[in-house]
Structures are given as C-alpha cells and as structure tokens.
Amino acid sequence: MPNLDALPFPAYALFPMKKYTGFPGWGVMGSRGCPYKCIFCLSPKTWGAGVRFRSAQNIADEIEYLHREFGIERVTFFDDTINIPPQRAIAICDELIKRKLHKDMSFECQMRANRQLISPEVFNKMREANFIAVYFGIESGSDKVLRAINKSLTSEEAMRAVKIAQKAGIKKVAGFFMVGQWDETIYDVIKTWCFMLSSRIEASVAVCVPFPGTDFYALLRRNGLIEREPEWGNFNKDIPQVRTNKMSRALILTVMLFSNIEILILDLLMRHKLSFTITRIVNFGISLCKDICQKARQPRG
C-alpha cells in the first residue's frame, strides 16, 4: 500500500513491553524498502521495488505514544536508511524537537553513506535531536568488493561519512561489515581491517549469508557453489555454510575469527569498553561449537 500513514500503530497494549530485553528501548519503522540493489540484500524481495515513507508527523505521533503510555526512552529506527532523502531525516528531527521528545528520549538509526546523502547539516540536526548512534552499512573497505556486490558506494565516500558524523559529535558512529562476499579475497579483507582501524569506527562483522531470492544466492548456484538446497536452519551471521568464488569456507571462518579479534583490540585501545565485544565473541564461539557438532554428526560419503 502506498500510504503508510493510513496504517494503525501496532497493538502495543497486547505486548508485555517491560519483559523485552531492550526495554525501555523499542523499534519503529518509518519507511519500507530501499532504492539500492545490493546483491546480498533481501529488502527488495521483502518490500518490493521503490520506497514508501511515513510522514514525520505520523512517526512522531507513534514515538510520543510509546513514550507516554509505555515509558519508552530509546527508539531505534528500523528503516533500511533514514536519510533517503536527507531532507526526510531533518524533518523527522525537527518534529521530535518541536515536541520536546529529544529531552527525554534518545534515538538510533541506520544510514546510507553516499556523498549525496551526507552533510554536516544532517548530523548536526541529528545531534540536536539526541540521536546518540548511527549505523552505516559499509560492508567492505575494498572498492573492488563494493562494486562486485553492487553496493553503489566507494570506500572514500564511506570514510567521509564516518568522519563527518564523528565531527558533528554523534556519540556512537558504527559500521556493519561482512566477510565471505562475492569476489572477495584475503587482500580485500585486509583492506576492510585497515578501514576499521583508520576510521576508528565501532565495527561489527558478519558472514555474508546467501539468502534464497537474492542475487548473491543466484551467483553461488550458477557457479556450482551451492550444489543442493542448504539447511537454512544452520545459517547465521557468524559461521559460513558455503564457500565463495574466491574464498574457501575455512578461510572465511578464519578471517571472521581474526575480524572479531581486531574489534576486541580496537575496543580495548580506543573505547575502553569490552562487554559487548566479548559477548559477540562468546556467541561466535557458541555458533562455531554448534557447527562443529553438526558436521560431526553428518554421515560421511
């Protein structure tokens, strides 16, 4: 449906809000879809072509309701990106400020790092509206890989976006990265590690998962790298289940391990906080143990 403002808010009264792990945080979706066509992404399959937006007023109405009725103090925008177009991000911030919600609440969001979508004006307004965290989908520090996955982004653009956000005073400037992408080699992974180090971004690394329906999945099938339908219950962001055209499954697993070690070191040296990273590494270890056990139980032949 084109008019998302016509939809009622979720029936929040039916949820045991205070029992959720993130309380008093909650999530809100202000749009559906993404105009970009990254080969790994399910968004075009989930939402269809194009992007549909809720108005800034409608979004603020929902946030105000969550704060007043349920005591929500932190909202994460689950949109694919909040700054398409940049004026939309500014309009949402202006509406939150007008209602003084920024005085009692904080906000987080995902953003595109493309040059035409990023400016000091956007981040200054977000800081004023008490956006305490922004997350960029950067994926790789290698321009070759970014082209291969149709990211429509360059590493230079990504670095520029990170620096502008940091200079504007956003407390947490974070980035999502992946390993095991199409055409990626160990040399490309090293470029990603260098990007994480030089940008001082709060990084999170995951395995690139070939979800069915994506172009990434189709590439792997066409090249004989997925020979039979995988057991999708085994797929997760930590452990690769298939190889790529340039990296073996064992190599992807190895660089995933070293990526987490780098993040641990960066958190220790630059941010002096380890709890979240240690939890992430423990989860990685648990996933690895489960994977080893599953492989050991599989019949040989």
N, C-alpha and C positions, 0 to 999 in steps of 0.2 A: 504494500500500500504506500502511496506517495506521501500522504500527510500523516507523519508520525505523531504530531500533536493531538490527533484525534484519538489516539490510544489512551485508555485509562492507565494510571500508575499501577504497578504490581500490587497485589493484595497483601501489603506488608503486615497487616494485622494478623494474618494467618501464620507468620513466621515467628519462631522463638528467637527473636533478634539477639538477645543477650547471651544465648548459648553458642553463637557462632564465634569461631576462633578470633576473627579480626575485630570483633566489637570493641570499642564504639566506632569502628570503621565500616564502610559499606561501599558498594559499587553502583554506578549509574551509567547508562548508555545514552549518549546524546546524539548518536547517528548510527546508521547501518551502512556498511560497505566501505570500499576503498577503490579509488580510481587507478591504482598501480597494479601491476600484473607480475609480481614476484613468483617465480616458478614453484616455490615451496609452500605458498600460502593458500589456505582454504577459504579465505574471506570471499573471493568471487564465487566460489561454489556454495557458500552458506547464504550470502545475501544477494547474489545476482549482480548484474552489471550496474555500474553507476553508484552514486552515493545519495542517501536520503538523510535529511537533517531535521532535528527538533529545533524549535526556536529557543533562543537564550532565555526567554521568559518562562517557557514551559519547563526547561531544565532546572531553572532556579526555583520554580514552584515545587518540584519534586524534592530538591535538596532542602528547601525550607521546611517542607512537611516531615522529612526524615529527621531533621534536627529537632523540630518542635515536639513531635509525637513520640519519638523513639530514642532521643538523646544521641543521635549520630553526630560525631565530632570530626570525622575524617572521611572524605569521599574520594574514591578513585574512579576516574573516567575510563570506562572500558571500550571507548571508541577505538577503532583502528588508529586513528590520529585525530587530535583535536584542532590542529592548525591547518585544516583544509576547508576553506581558505583561511589565511592568517587573521582576517577581519572577524571571523567567527570566534576564534579564541579570545580576541579582545572584547567582543560583545558579551561573551559569557562572563568574563572577568568583571566587566562594567556592571552587569546585572547582579553579580554576587556582592560587589562593593556597595552598590546602591541599597541593597537590603541589609547591609552590615553583617552578612554571613561570614565574611572573612575575619571578623573579630573573634568569633567563637569556634570557627572551623578551619581545617586545613584541607588541601586538595593535592591530588597527584594525577598524572595523565601520561599517555603515550603520544609521541610526536614524530612527524617526518623531519628529516634533517636537510632536505633540499634547500638550496640557496634562496629560491624564490619564496619559500615558506617561512624563512627565519629572519628575524631582525631584532635589534635591541629593544625596539618598541614593544614587541610581543612579550619578551621575557621581563621587561620592566613592569609591564602591566600585570603579568602573572605573579611576580613577586609581591606587588601591591595587593593582589587578591589572595595572598597567602597560599600560593602553590609552592609546596615545600619539596616536591620531587617531580622531575620529568624523565621519561624513559625514551631513548632513541633506539629504533630498530636499525642497527648499523650492520650487523651480520658478519662483516669481514673488513680487514684492513687492506685487502688486496683489490685493486681496481679490476684486475682480470676476473676474479671470482664474482665481483659485483656485476660485471657485465654478463657473466655466464648464467647468473641466477635472475637476470632481468630486474635488478634492484632499482634501476633508474636513479642511481646515486653514485657519487665519487667519494673516495676517502678524504679528499680535500674538503668537500662540502661537509662531510660528517665532522671533521676536525673543527671546522669553522663554527658549526652549530654548537658543539660542545663548549668551545671557548667563549662564545657569546653568552650562553646560558650561565656558565660559571662566573663570568664578569658581571652579569646582572645580579648575582647574589642568590641564585636558586640554591637551596641548601643541599639537595641531592641531585646530581646530574648523572644519570645511569645509562648504560647501554646494553642491549641484547646482542650477543654474538653467537655464531654457530660454527661447528666443525663438521666435516663429512659432507661438504656441499659439492655440487657438480663442478668438475674441472679443478677442484682444489687439490693442491699438493702440500707437502710439508713446508715448502718455501713460502706458500701463501699463508699458512697458519702462523709462521714466524712473523710475517707482516702484521697479522692480527694482534699477536702478542706485543709487538712494538707499538702499535696504535694504542692499545690499552695502557701501556707504560707511559708513553709520551703525552697522552691526553689527560691522564690522571682521572679517568672516568671510573665510576663504580660499575664494574663489569659483571655480567652474568653470561655464562657459556652453556650452550646446549648442543646436543646432536641434532643435525638436520634430519627430520623424520619425513620419509616419503609417503605422505597420506594419500590414500586412493582418491583419484579425481584430480590430483594436482599434476602439473607439467613435469615436476621432478619425478613423480612416480612413473609417469609415462616414459620418460627418458630411461630410467633404470630398466623398465620392462623391455623397451625396444632394443636395448643393448645387452639383453640376457643377464642382467644383474639381479633381477627378481625372476626366478625361474618358475616359482609356484606361489600361490597366494600365501603371504606370510600370516603367522599367528599374531593378529593385531593386538591381542591382549598383552603380548610381550613388548610392544613398542612403548618407549618412554624417552624423555629428553636426555637421559644420562648414558644409555647403553645402545650402541648401534646394532641393528639386526641384519643389515646388508652392507656390502662394500659399495664403492662408487667407481667411476671410470678411472680414477687416479689414486685412490687410497684403499687399502685392504681394511677389513673390519678391525683387525688387530691394531693397525696403525691409527685408525680413528679413535679407538679406545685409548691408546697410549697418549695421543695429543689431548684428548679430553681430560685425562688424569693430570698431565702437565699444565693444562689451562687452569684447572682448579688450584693447583699448587701456586701458580703465578698470582692468581687472585688473592689467595691467602697471604702471600708475601706482601702484595700491594696494600691490602687492608691493614696489615701489621705496621708497615713503614709509613703509609700516608694518612691513614684514617684512624689507626689505633682502636679498631673495633673488629672483633673476630667472631662474635657469636653467630651471626647469620651465615658467614662463610663456613665456619666449622660445621654448622647444621647441614649446609649444602653438601659438604664433602662426606659427611656421615651418610646422607641419603644416597650419594653416589656409590659409596661402599656397599650399602644395603642392596642397591639395584644390581651391582656387579656380582655380589654373592648369589642373588636370586638367579641371575643369568647363568652363572657357572653351574648351579644346581640343575637348572632346566636343561642345559646342554648335556650334563652328565646322565640325565635320565632318558635322553633321546636314544632310540635304538640305532646301532651302527649298521651301515650297509651301503 
